[in-house]
């Protein structure tokens, strides 16, 4: 974590440790490589630094690529809980060459587990994704193109317990992704259209 919040990523054991590369990423930056079978990283709970009951506005940016295209539910990044009693959102490759963006409602909030979702075509090049969440209004851009537009999910709040890269932590670790991630940035506000353009 390059901020002052010390939300550093961790892995459970040496077996789960992805590979750090000092160059070769997007714009020849450093990146982390996940093997799609055992590698993942989890952060500590980043509430209230970014997201909490008192702040339901945030932005999340990730620069990533899939190293292989499969239909194996490769989960690249998730704001998730260690169970099914928290609302969460995630993006993954769900069918070959299709990236799926999902907001999920917890069972505790009525059991409507799969919320409306949007899919976008993807390949093995580097891409960037940016989400904004503004008190139930969800937007998403993929490589500067808006793929989710002012979607209201009817959720009171999203309170994830962990920030997981390369897999999903839902009590057990599953849906490993054969992917590379160059950067992940979170903001405790919704970025403006001008700021989004500057990030493109």
C-alpha positions as CSV (number, residue, x, y, z in Angstrom):
1,X,0.0,0.0,0.0
2,X,1.6,3.2,-1.2
3,X,-0.8,5.4,0.8
4,X,-0.6,6.0,4.6
5,X,-3.4,3.5,5.3
6,X,-1.1,0.5,5.6
7,X,-3.7,-1.8,3.8
8,X,-0.9,-4.1,2.6
9,X,-1.8,-7.2,0.7
10,X,-0.9,-10.6,2.2
11,X,-0.9,-14.3,1.2
12,X,-1.8,-17.2,3.4
13,X,1.3,-19.2,2.8
14,X,4.3,-19.3,0.5
15,X,2.3,-21.7,-1.7
16,X,-0.1,-18.9,-2.5
17,X,2.5,-16.3,-3.4
18,X,2.2,-14.8,-6.9
19,X,5.3,-13.7,-8.9
20,X,6.5,-10.1,-8.7
21,X,7.9,-8.6,-11.9
22,X,9.8,-5.3,-11.9
23,X,9.0,-4.6,-15.6
24,X,6.9,-5.8,-18.5
25,X,3.6,-4.5,-17.3
26,X,1.3,-1.9,-18.9
27,X,3.7,0.9,-20.1
28,X,6.5,-1.4,-18.9
29,X,5.6,-1.0,-15.3
30,X,6.0,-3.6,-12.5
31,X,3.2,-6.1,-12.1
32,X,2.1,-9.2,-10.1
33,X,1.5,-12.5,-12.0
34,X,-1.1,-15.0,-10.7
35,X,-0.9,-18.7,-11.8
36,X,-4.6,-19.5,-11.9
37,X,-4.4,-22.4,-9.5
38,X,-3.0,-21.4,-6.1
39,X,-1.9,-17.7,-6.2
40,X,-3.9,-14.9,-4.6
41,X,-3.6,-11.8,-2.4
42,X,-5.9,-10.4,0.2
43,X,-5.7,-7.0,1.9
44,X,-6.9,-6.1,5.4
45,X,-10.3,-4.5,5.8
46,X,-10.0,-1.1,4.2
47,X,-13.0,0.4,6.1
48,X,-13.2,3.2,7.1
49,X,-10.2,4.5,4.9
50,X,-12.2,4.1,1.7
51,X,-15.5,2.5,2.3
52,X,-17.6,2.4,5.5
53,X,-21.2,2.8,6.7
54,X,-20.6,6.6,6.8
55,X,-19.0,6.7,3.3
56,X,-20.7,5.0,0.5
57,X,-18.9,6.8,-2.3
58,X,-15.8,5.3,-3.8
59,X,-13.8,4.7,-7.0
60,X,-11.6,1.7,-7.8
61,X,-9.1,1.4,-10.7
62,X,-7.2,-1.6,-11.8
63,X,-4.8,-2.3,-14.6
64,X,-4.8,-6.0,-15.5
65,X,-4.6,-8.6,-18.2
66,X,-5.8,-12.2,-18.5
67,X,-2.9,-14.6,-19.4
68,X,-5.3,-17.2,-20.8
69,X,-8.9,-17.2,-21.8
70,X,-11.1,-20.0,-20.3
71,X,-14.6,-20.5,-19.1
72,X,-13.5,-21.2,-15.6
73,X,-14.8,-18.2,-13.7
74,X,-11.4,-16.5,-13.4
75,X,-11.9,-13.9,-10.7
76,X,-9.5,-11.0,-11.1
77,X,-10.5,-8.6,-8.4
78,X,-13.3,-8.6,-5.8
79,X,-14.5,-6.5,-3.0
80,X,-15.9,-9.3,-1.0
81,X,-16.6,-10.8,2.4
82,X,-15.5,-14.1,4.0
83,X,-19.1,-15.2,3.8
84,X,-22.4,-14.5,2.1
85,X,-23.8,-11.9,4.5
86,X,-22.2,-8.8,2.9
87,X,-23.0,-7.1,-0.3
88,X,-20.1,-7.1,-2.7
89,X,-19.0,-6.5,-6.3
90,X,-16.5,-8.3,-8.5
91,X,-15.2,-8.7,-12.0
92,X,-14.2,-12.0,-13.6
93,X,-13.9,-13.9,-16.9
94,X,-17.1,-16.0,-16.8
95,X,-17.2,-17.5,-20.3
96,X,-14.3,-17.5,-22.8
97,X,-13.3,-14.0,-23.8
98,X,-16.1,-12.4,-21.7
99,X,-15.5,-10.2,-18.7
100,X,-18.4,-10.0,-16.3
101,X,-19.1,-7.2,-13.9
102,X,-21.4,-8.2,-11.0
103,X,-22.9,-6.7,-7.9
104,X,-24.1,-9.3,-5.5
105,X,-26.6,-8.8,-2.7
106,X,-26.1,-10.8,0.6
107,X,-28.4,-13.6,1.6
108,X,-29.0,-11.6,4.8
109,X,-30.5,-8.7,2.7
110,X,-33.1,-10.9,1.1
111,X,-31.3,-13.6,-0.8
112,X,-31.3,-11.8,-4.2
113,X,-27.8,-13.2,-4.8
114,X,-27.1,-12.3,-8.4
115,X,-27.9,-8.7,-9.3
116,X,-28.0,-7.3,-12.9
117,X,-24.7,-7.8,-14.6
118,X,-22.9,-6.5,-17.7
119,X,-20.4,-8.5,-19.9
120,X,-17.8,-7.1,-22.2
121,X,-15.4,-8.7,-24.7
122,X,-11.9,-9.2,-23.4
123,X,-8.5,-10.5,-24.7
124,X,-5.1,-11.2,-23.3
125,X,-3.8,-7.6,-23.7
126,X,-3.4,-5.1,-20.9
127,X,-6.7,-3.3,-19.9
128,X,-7.8,-0.9,-17.3
129,X,-11.1,-0.9,-15.5
130,X,-12.6,1.8,-13.3
131,X,-15.6,1.5,-11.1
132,X,-17.5,4.3,-9.2
133,X,-20.1,3.7,-6.6
134,X,-22.2,6.7,-5.4
135,X,-24.7,5.7,-2.7
136,X,-26.3,2.9,-4.8
137,X,-25.4,4.4,-8.3
138,X,-22.9,2.2,-10.0
139,X,-20.8,3.1,-13.1
140,X,-18.0,1.2,-14.8
141,X,-15.5,2.0,-17.6
142,X,-13.4,-0.6,-19.5
143,X,-10.4,1.0,-21.4
144,X,-12.2,4.4,-21.2
145,X,-15.5,3.0,-22.6
146,X,-18.5,3.1,-20.3
147,X,-20.0,-0.4,-19.9
148,X,-22.3,0.2,-16.9
149,X,-24.2,3.5,-16.9
150,X,-25.9,4.8,-13.7
151,X,-27.1,1.3,-12.6
152,X,-29.1,1.4,-9.4
153,X,-28.8,-1.8,-7.5
154,X,-31.1,-1.1,-4.6
155,X,-28.4,-1.8,-2.1
156,X,-28.2,0.1,1.2
157,X,-24.4,-0.3,1.5
158,X,-21.4,-2.3,0.5
159,X,-19.2,-3.3,3.4
160,X,-16.6,-5.7,2.2
161,X,-14.2,-7.3,4.7
162,X,-11.4,-7.9,2.2
163,X,-9.9,-6.8,-1.1
164,X,-8.9,-10.0,-3.0
165,X,-6.7,-10.1,-6.0
166,X,-6.5,-13.2,-8.2
167,X,-9.3,-15.2,-6.6
168,X,-12.4,-14.9,-4.4
169,X,-12.3,-15.2,-0.6
170,X,-15.8,-16.3,0.4
171,X,-14.9,-18.3,3.4
172,X,-12.8,-20.5,1.2
173,X,-10.6,-19.5,-1.7
174,X,-12.0,-20.2,-5.1
175,X,-12.2,-19.0,-8.8
176,X,-8.4,-18.5,-9.2
177,X,-7.4,-16.3,-12.2
178,X,-4.5,-16.8,-14.6
179,X,-3.9,-13.1,-14.8
180,X,-1.5,-10.2,-14.2
181,X,-2.3,-7.0,-12.3
182,X,-0.2,-3.9,-12.6
183,X,-2.0,-1.5,-10.4
184,X,-5.0,-1.2,-8.1
185,X,-6.0,2.2,-6.8
186,X,-9.0,3.1,-4.5
187,X,-10.4,6.5,-3.7
188,X,-12.9,7.5,-1.0
189,X,-14.8,9.6,-3.5
190,X,-16.3,9.4,-7.0
191,X,-13.8,10.7,-9.5
192,X,-15.0,13.3,-12.1
193,X,-15.3,12.7,-15.9
194,X,-12.2,14.9,-16.4
195,X,-10.2,12.8,-13.9
196,X,-11.4,9.6,-15.7
197,X,-10.2,11.1,-19.0
198,X,-6.8,11.9,-17.5
199,X,-6.4,8.3,-16.4
200,X,-7.2,6.9,-19.9
